[in-house]
């Protein structure tokens, strides 16, 4: 039970980290703007927020099941990861950390809704929020892609030879078996985590529009601390792994 809870919390945390990554954050803001247009109808706002979350969950569930059962099991991919992945972990962690702490920035164009997309979503009524969640979940950037790869590692556990081999080389051991039902449960939890900002604002818009400003301030502070702590940890890990496995200095 403890292990199960840890897996669930880890998937939720990865989802939260994804929600503050540049591309998903931009799409979540666009979703909030879309859902909040009918703030006078509290039931509509809540249902739209839930359907948007469900859309993200469905997309991540499909991707996780596809990759966990096919692409990650291809022998060539497995051999490549076991042979070289530990060498690129350092630079990858370093770059991700620099993204998170703001040393490196990227522009994420094309993530907001176009006029044609908005018309198509509007034509579906309340169910348009479901389509919006599916479409916006496809918005990956370097950091969010890394968090999703972490989710795959949780799902597959030591049954994934490639991931296990890479992690073993850097001193990390996964449990002896994957979580029962993890292929379904963990992507759903991850999907909920990626939509937390939209869910929070949707409920606030429905019940207390005055609290939205305060909530944005609180979320921005939490986001800053979580991003800074995780980012600097990744920078340190990136430096250590680079020195040890790329330059063989330690």
C-alpha positions as CSV (number, residue, x, y, z in Angstrom):
1,X,0.0,0.0,0.0
2,X,2.9,2.4,0.8
3,X,4.6,1.6,-2.5
4,X,1.3,2.1,-4.4
5,X,0.8,5.5,-2.7
6,X,4.4,6.6,-3.5
7,X,3.8,5.6,-7.2
8,X,0.6,7.7,-7.3
9,X,2.2,10.7,-5.6
10,X,5.2,10.5,-8.0
11,X,2.8,10.4,-11.0
12,X,0.9,13.4,-9.6
13,X,4.1,15.3,-9.0
14,X,5.3,14.7,-12.5
15,X,1.9,15.9,-13.8
16,X,2.2,19.1,-11.7
17,X,5.7,19.7,-13.0
18,X,4.3,19.2,-16.6
19,X,1.6,21.7,-15.9
20,X,4.1,24.5,-15.3
21,X,6.3,23.6,-18.3
22,X,6.2,26.3,-21.0
23,X,4.0,24.6,-23.6
24,X,1.4,22.9,-21.3
25,X,1.3,26.1,-19.1
26,X,0.4,28.1,-22.2
27,X,-2.3,25.7,-23.3
28,X,-3.7,25.6,-19.7
29,X,-4.0,29.4,-19.8
30,X,-5.8,29.2,-23.1
31,X,-8.1,26.5,-21.7
32,X,-8.9,28.7,-18.6
33,X,-9.7,31.6,-21.0
34,X,-12.0,29.4,-23.0
35,X,-13.8,27.8,-20.0
36,X,-14.2,31.1,-18.2
37,X,-16.2,32.7,-21.0
38,X,-19.4,31.3,-19.4
39,X,-18.6,32.2,-15.8
40,X,-22.3,33.0,-15.2
41,X,-23.1,29.3,-15.5
42,X,-21.2,27.6,-12.7
43,X,-22.3,24.1,-13.6
44,X,-21.1,24.6,-17.2
45,X,-17.7,25.9,-16.0
46,X,-17.1,22.9,-13.6
47,X,-18.2,20.3,-16.2
48,X,-16.0,21.9,-18.8
49,X,-13.0,21.9,-16.5
50,X,-13.6,18.2,-15.7
51,X,-14.1,17.3,-19.4
52,X,-10.9,19.1,-20.2
53,X,-9.0,17.1,-17.6
54,X,-10.6,13.9,-18.9
55,X,-9.3,14.8,-22.4
56,X,-5.8,15.2,-21.2
57,X,-6.0,11.9,-19.2
58,X,-7.3,10.0,-22.3
59,X,-4.4,11.2,-24.4
60,X,-1.7,10.4,-21.9
61,X,-3.3,7.0,-21.2
62,X,-3.2,6.2,-24.9
63,X,0.4,7.4,-25.3
64,X,1.6,5.6,-22.2
65,X,0.0,2.3,-23.2
66,X,1.3,2.6,-26.8
67,X,4.9,3.3,-25.7
68,X,5.0,0.9,-22.8
69,X,3.8,-2.0,-24.9
70,X,5.6,-1.3,-28.2
71,X,8.2,1.4,-28.8
72,X,10.1,1.0,-25.5
73,X,10.2,-2.7,-26.0
74,X,11.9,-2.7,-29.4
75,X,15.3,-4.4,-29.0
76,X,17.2,-1.7,-31.0
77,X,15.8,1.0,-28.8
78,X,16.5,-1.0,-25.6
79,X,20.2,-1.6,-26.7
80,X,20.7,2.0,-27.6
81,X,19.4,3.3,-24.3
82,X,21.4,0.8,-22.3
83,X,24.6,1.7,-24.1
84,X,24.4,5.5,-24.4
85,X,21.6,6.9,-22.3
86,X,23.6,7.1,-19.1
87,X,26.1,9.3,-20.9
88,X,23.5,11.8,-22.0
89,X,21.6,11.9,-18.6
90,X,24.0,14.6,-17.3
91,X,23.6,17.1,-20.2
92,X,19.8,16.4,-20.2
93,X,19.4,17.0,-16.5
94,X,21.6,20.1,-16.8
95,X,19.6,21.6,-19.7
96,X,16.3,20.7,-18.0
97,X,17.5,22.4,-14.8
98,X,18.5,25.5,-16.7
99,X,15.1,25.7,-18.3
100,X,13.4,25.4,-14.9
101,X,15.5,28.1,-13.1
102,X,15.3,30.5,-16.0
103,X,18.9,30.3,-17.3
104,X,17.5,29.2,-20.7
105,X,14.2,30.3,-22.1
106,X,12.2,29.3,-25.1
107,X,9.2,30.8,-26.9
108,X,6.2,28.6,-27.4
109,X,4.3,29.8,-30.3
110,X,1.3,28.2,-31.8
111,X,-0.1,26.8,-28.5
112,X,-3.1,29.2,-28.3
113,X,-6.4,28.4,-30.0
114,X,-6.8,29.5,-33.6
115,X,-10.1,30.9,-34.8
116,X,-10.9,27.7,-36.7
117,X,-10.2,25.5,-33.7
118,X,-12.3,27.7,-31.5
119,X,-15.2,27.4,-33.9
120,X,-14.9,23.7,-34.1
121,X,-14.8,23.4,-30.3
122,X,-17.7,25.7,-29.9
123,X,-19.8,23.6,-32.3
124,X,-19.4,20.6,-30.0
125,X,-21.0,22.5,-27.0
126,X,-19.8,21.3,-23.6
127,X,-18.0,18.3,-25.1
128,X,-15.7,20.7,-26.9
129,X,-13.7,20.9,-23.6
130,X,-13.0,17.2,-24.0
131,X,-11.5,17.7,-27.5
132,X,-9.6,20.7,-26.2
133,X,-8.0,18.6,-23.5
134,X,-6.9,15.9,-26.0
135,X,-5.5,18.5,-28.4
136,X,-3.7,20.5,-25.8
137,X,-2.2,17.4,-24.2
138,X,-0.2,17.0,-27.4
139,X,1.7,20.2,-26.7
140,X,5.1,18.9,-25.6
141,X,8.3,20.8,-25.0
142,X,11.7,19.5,-23.7
143,X,10.8,19.7,-20.0
144,X,7.3,18.2,-20.3
145,X,8.6,15.4,-22.5
146,X,11.2,14.6,-19.8
147,X,8.4,14.4,-17.2
148,X,6.4,12.1,-19.4
149,X,9.5,9.8,-19.9
150,X,9.7,9.7,-16.1
151,X,6.1,8.5,-16.0
152,X,7.0,5.7,-18.4
153,X,9.8,4.7,-16.1
154,X,7.3,4.5,-13.2
155,X,4.8,2.5,-15.3
156,X,7.3,-0.1,-16.6
157,X,9.6,-0.4,-13.5
158,X,12.4,-3.0,-13.8
159,X,10.4,-4.8,-16.5
160,X,11.7,-2.2,-18.9
161,X,15.2,-3.5,-19.6
162,X,16.4,-0.2,-21.2
163,X,15.3,2.1,-18.5
164,X,16.4,-0.3,-15.8
165,X,19.9,-0.5,-17.3
166,X,20.3,3.2,-17.6
167,X,19.1,3.9,-14.0
168,X,21.3,1.1,-12.6
169,X,24.4,2.7,-14.1
170,X,23.7,5.9,-12.2
171,X,22.9,4.2,-9.0
172,X,19.1,4.2,-9.1
173,X,17.1,1.0,-8.6
174,X,13.4,0.6,-9.4
175,X,11.1,-1.9,-7.6
176,X,11.4,-5.5,-8.8
177,X,8.0,-5.3,-10.6
178,X,5.9,-2.6,-12.1
179,X,2.8,-1.4,-10.2
180,X,-0.3,-3.6,-10.8
181,X,-2.6,-1.7,-13.1
182,X,0.0,1.1,-13.3
183,X,-0.4,1.4,-17.1
184,X,-3.9,2.6,-16.5
185,X,-3.8,4.3,-13.1
186,X,-0.6,6.3,-13.4
187,X,-1.3,8.0,-16.7
188,X,-4.7,9.0,-15.4
189,X,-3.2,10.5,-12.2
190,X,-0.5,12.2,-14.3
191,X,-3.2,13.6,-16.6
192,X,-5.1,15.1,-13.6
193,X,-1.8,16.6,-12.4
194,X,-1.3,18.4,-15.7
195,X,-4.7,19.9,-15.5
196,X,-4.7,21.1,-11.8
197,X,-4.4,24.8,-12.7
198,X,-7.5,24.6,-14.9
199,X,-9.5,22.6,-12.4
200,X,-8.6,25.0,-9.6
201,X,-9.6,28.1,-11.6
202,X,-12.8,26.4,-12.9
203,X,-14.0,25.7,-9.4
204,X,-13.1,29.2,-8.2
205,X,-14.9,30.8,-11.2
206,X,-17.9,28.7,-10.4
207,X,-18.1,29.4,-6.7
208,X,-16.1,32.5,-6.0
209,X,-14.8,34.6,-8.9
210,X,-13.3,37.1,-6.5
211,X,-10.9,34.4,-5.3
212,X,-9.3,33.8,-8.7
213,X,-6.8,36.6,-8.3
214,X,-5.7,35.4,-4.8
215,X,-5.4,31.9,-6.2
216,X,-3.2,33.0,-9.1
217,X,-0.9,34.7,-6.5
218,X,-0.7,31.6,-4.4
219,X,-0.2,29.3,-7.4
220,X,2.6,31.6,-8.7
221,X,4.5,31.4,-5.4
222,X,4.1,27.6,-5.2
223,X,5.1,27.2,-8.8
224,X,8.2,29.4,-8.3
225,X,9.5,27.4,-5.3
226,X,8.7,24.0,-6.9
227,X,10.4,25.1,-10.1
228,X,13.5,26.5,-8.4
229,X,14.0,23.5,-6.1
230,X,13.6,21.0,-8.8
231,X,15.6,23.0,-11.3
232,X,18.6,23.5,-9.1
233,X,18.5,19.8,-8.1
234,X,18.6,18.9,-11.8
235,X,21.5,21.3,-12.4
236,X,23.5,19.7,-9.6
237,X,22.6,16.2,-10.8
238,X,23.5,17.2,-14.4
239,X,26.9,18.5,-13.4
240,X,27.6,15.3,-11.3
241,X,26.5,12.9,-14.1
242,X,28.4,14.8,-16.7
243,X,31.6,14.8,-14.7
244,X,31.3,11.1,-13.9
245,X,30.0,9.6,-17.1
246,X,31.0,12.0,-19.9
247,X,34.4,13.4,-18.6
248,X,35.0,10.5,-16.1
249,X,36.4,13.1,-13.6
250,X,34.8,11.6,-10.5
